[in-house]
Amino acid sequence: MKRTLRIIISFILLTGFSGLLFAQQRVAGESNGIKVSFTVQKDTVEVTMEAAVTGWIAIGINPSNMMKDADYKIAYVKDGVVYIRDDYGNGLVSHAEDTRLGGTSDILSYSGKEEKGYTSITFVIPRQTNDKNDRPLTPGNHKILVAASDSDNFTSKHKVRGSFVITLP
């Protein structure tokens, strides 16, 4: 019994101390009422997008020109179910599903809610993948595109859009 207790205490201490070694750091940005926060962990980033819409919300990470080459995550909530997609900016003003372009969906987990005209989506992605269509979230500056709509689908045009730059640790 004492040995089991020592193992449990050791585990708690070790996981607690490893949490200190790889502490989470939060960075946030906002444009045109679309709020996005990035909680950086060792190998992953938790992203939360929020906007006063009843449809989809999206972010694009590090476009080369307008929408082109950005790593997009687009999501909406319909009847309490979250729909989310990993897209790639395949043109100056277009994006397509990453898996249809030879890439992979690298969303590790997600959740969301829509209530009182407000949508919030949270998802976790790796800081870096082997997908040619993803943009690494390394330390430094990253241009973030944001957009939102009142439509529950992945193809309707945005109602509002914007951009900002974040600096990740």
C-alpha positions in Angstrom: 0.0 0.0 0.0 2.8 2.4 0.9 4.6 1.6 -2.3 1.5 2.3 -4.4 1.0 5.6 -2.6 4.7 6.5 -3.3 4.2 5.7 -7.0 1.1 7.9 -7.2 2.8 10.8 -5.4 5.9 10.5 -7.6 3.7 10.5 -10.7 1.9 13.6 -9.6 5.1 15.4 -8.8 6.7 14.4 -12.1 3.7 15.5 -14.2 3.4 18.7 -12.2 7.0 19.5 -12.7 7.0 18.7 -16.4 4.1 21.1 -16.7 6.4 23.8 -15.3 9.1 22.9 -17.9 6.6 23.2 -20.7 4.3 25.9 -19.4 1.5 27.1 -21.6 1.7 30.6 -23.1 -1.3 32.4 -24.5 -1.3 34.9 -27.3 -4.4 36.6 -28.7 -5.5 38.8 -31.5 -8.7 40.4 -32.9 -9.9 41.9 -36.1 -13.4 43.2 -36.9 -15.0 41.5 -33.9 -13.4 38.1 -34.6 -11.3 37.1 -31.6 -8.6 34.4 -31.7 -6.4 33.1 -28.9 -3.4 30.7 -29.3 -2.4 28.7 -26.2 1.1 27.4 -27.1 2.3 24.2 -25.5 5.4 22.2 -26.2 4.3 20.5 -29.5 0.8 21.8 -30.0 -1.3 24.9 -30.1 -4.8 25.2 -28.9 -6.7 27.8 -30.9 -10.0 29.4 -29.9 -12.0 31.5 -32.4 -15.0 33.5 -31.4 -17.4 35.8 -33.3 -20.9 37.2 -33.2 -22.1 35.0 -36.0 -24.4 32.0 -36.3 -22.3 30.3 -39.0 -18.7 29.5 -39.8 -15.5 31.1 -38.4 -12.1 30.6 -40.0 -8.5 31.4 -39.6 -5.7 31.4 -42.2 -2.1 31.1 -41.1 0.7 32.7 -43.0 -0.6 33.4 -46.5 2.0 34.3 -49.2 -0.3 36.7 -51.1 -4.0 37.5 -50.1 -5.4 34.0 -49.3 -2.9 32.0 -51.3 -0.8 29.3 -49.4 -2.5 29.9 -46.0 -3.2 27.0 -43.7 -6.9 27.4 -43.0 -9.2 26.0 -40.3 -12.9 26.6 -40.8 -15.6 25.4 -38.5 -19.3 25.9 -37.6 -21.9 24.5 -35.2 -25.2 23.2 -36.4 -27.8 21.6 -34.2 -25.1 21.3 -31.4 -22.7 19.4 -33.7 -19.3 20.9 -34.6 -18.2 20.6 -38.2 -14.5 21.5 -38.9 -12.2 21.3 -41.9 -8.5 21.7 -42.6 -8.1 23.7 -45.8 -5.3 25.2 -47.9 -5.3 28.5 -49.8 -5.1 27.2 -53.3 -5.6 30.7 -55.0 -5.6 34.4 -54.3 -9.2 34.3 -53.1 -10.0 30.6 -52.7 -9.3 27.6 -50.5 -10.0 23.9 -50.7 -10.0 20.9 -48.4 -6.5 19.9 -47.6 -7.1 16.2 -48.1 -8.4 16.8 -51.6 -5.2 18.6 -52.4 -2.9 15.7 -51.3 -2.5 17.0 -47.8 -3.8 15.7 -44.5 -6.2 16.9 -41.8 -4.1 17.7 -38.8 -6.7 18.8 -36.3 -6.1 16.7 -33.2 -9.2 17.6 -31.2 -12.0 20.2 -31.4 -15.1 21.5 -29.6 -17.5 24.4 -30.1 -20.8 26.0 -29.2 -23.3 28.4 -30.7 -25.6 30.4 -28.4 -27.3 33.7 -28.4 -25.9 34.7 -31.8 -22.3 33.9 -30.8 -20.1 31.1 -32.1 -17.0 29.8 -30.3 -14.7 27.0 -31.7 -11.7 25.5 -30.0 -9.2 23.1 -31.7 -5.8 21.7 -31.2 -3.2 21.4 -33.9 0.5 20.4 -34.0 3.0 23.2 -34.0 4.6 21.5 -37.0 3.4 18.7 -39.3 4.8 16.8 -42.4 1.9 18.1 -44.5 3.2 20.3 -47.3 0.0 22.4 -47.0 0.4 23.3 -43.4 2.3 26.3 -42.0 4.5 25.6 -39.0 3.7 27.6 -35.8 7.3 28.2 -34.8 8.4 31.0 -32.5 8.1 34.4 -34.2 5.6 36.5 -36.2 2.7 34.9 -38.0 0.1 36.7 -40.2 -3.4 35.5 -39.3 -6.4 36.0 -41.6 -9.8 35.7 -40.0 -13.3 35.5 -41.5 -16.8 34.7 -40.4 -20.3 34.1 -41.9 -23.8 33.5 -40.8 -24.0 30.3 -43.0 -23.6 26.8 -41.8 -21.4 25.4 -44.6 -17.9 25.5 -45.8 -18.5 27.4 -49.1 -20.5 30.6 -48.3 -18.7 33.9 -48.6 -17.7 35.7 -45.5 -19.8 38.3 -43.8 -16.7 39.9 -42.1 -13.0 39.4 -42.5 -9.8 40.8 -41.2 -6.2 40.1 -40.3 -3.5 40.7 -37.6 -0.1 39.5 -36.7 0.8 37.5 -33.6 4.1 36.7 -32.1 4.3 33.1 -30.8 6.8 32.1 -28.1 
